[in-house]
Amino acid sequence: MQNLVLYRKYRPKNFSQVINQEHIKTTLANAVSNNRIGHAYLFVGPRGVGKTTLARIFARAINCPNRKNSEPCNTCEICKSFLESTSLDLLEIDAASHTGVDNIRELIDHLQFAPSKATFKVIIVDEVHMLSKGAFNALLKTLEEPPQHAVFILATTEVHKVPATIISRTQRFDFKKVSIADLSKLLRFISQDTNLKITDGALLEIAAASDGSFRDGLSLLDQVMNYASGEVTEELTEQVLGLTGTRTVSSFLDLIGANQTQAAVDFIGQLLYSGRDLYQFQKDFLEYLRKLLLTKVGVSADFGFNVEFQDKIKEQAQQLSIDRITKIIENFQKAENEIKWTSIQSLPLELAAIAATQMQTDLVPIIARSEATKQPQSVEKITAPVGNGNNPLDSIIQHWPQILEKIKDYNHSLISSLKLAQPVGVENKELILLFPYKFHKDAIEARKNRIIVDQVIEEVTGVKVLVKPMLSKDWKGEVKNEKDSPLQAALKIMGGEVE
């Protein structure tokens, strides 16, 4: 006999075995005990949290002749036929593949007949939001005047797609995601029951990756079990499932917080060469930053960390200011969508790491900051020589025509905006580009366009800078070679002038 996958083998068979949905279990169990059965229920919640499982338990409970209090016996003829899906009185429909009005009409015709053996005919419609408009209308009429022997249980992950007229005729129950702690307990029990040796760190990794879903957690554990030949460790779990462990993202944040640009970029490169999914790393890092921010503002939440990482995240929260944390989050949020389309997957992350490590460090004394505010240094004084050793701004201005020509190879449409750009300074490794109009500034400010400009500047001049577009009216600094600037030349051709 073929072994069942874990999420089927360990599916709860009565109310007491269901974890984490106490408010729903209690309400349904009381309805069974008091014989107050509604004609329609709506189960709402994310995937894998027990909607269908509770629907099946409830279906058996209201029909079991031998139930004890509210629990089905699971051994009588009716319970067995419901468990084996052989009963004519239990009908389960996947609305994702049965969306049409004809499917609902067949169901309604089925309800015209009395139950064969059970007390109620139970109809479970999974992913009900997938039904067509005509199917919803047909279902609505039945919900308005249901047969006495019919009980509908509708389940959905997207309740906003279910018509309000349907919702208003049901008893709605909102399922919540499973906590990391509860899921870890279940995974530990199953591991012990199956004689699997697994570390606490590995269990936490699987529980965190499950995103509050029982089914996802058991599926991931099943996958690890099929691969492992000995003890399942945290490192093995990350390797098999392509996950990014808490230790990994925590170490990466240490590099960002310490402004170690080269080490942070090298860290990303090592992840890439080791076969890690950078998009998954990006998501995991943002989730860790979210927990860091919550810790910083004093939110008390169970993140599922062991003692080591509870202390670690508190230490990191103390070292970084709220402003610094939010700016790091902003940098890596911008990189999230770009990973999907860029031809070089690591580039958006590398740019985000560079930007995040070029911020003013939180460890700079307050007095030094105030002095810097009172007496801002000139661009040339605060800029270290880069590229070929010459002043980086001079090199960029000298090669600006070649830069524009090279950019045509990447994105020809950028030229119309960049022809109006005026390089005026390099400040903290940021190239200040002035624009007379907001439209052109915004076009270059788009991250995907800045990536191209940054890359071409480095190719042509050897200067590593990050482009910072600004409006001319907002620039208070000195403009070098204003008369001969590319902006002035372009405006002369167009017959304009700078106000």
Order of alpha helices (4+ residues) and beta strands (2+ residues): alpha-alpha-beta-alpha-alpha-beta-alpha-beta-alpha-beta-alpha-beta-alpha-alpha-alpha-alpha-alpha-alpha-alpha-alpha-alpha-alpha-alpha-alpha-alpha-alpha-alpha-beta-beta-alpha-alpha-beta-alpha
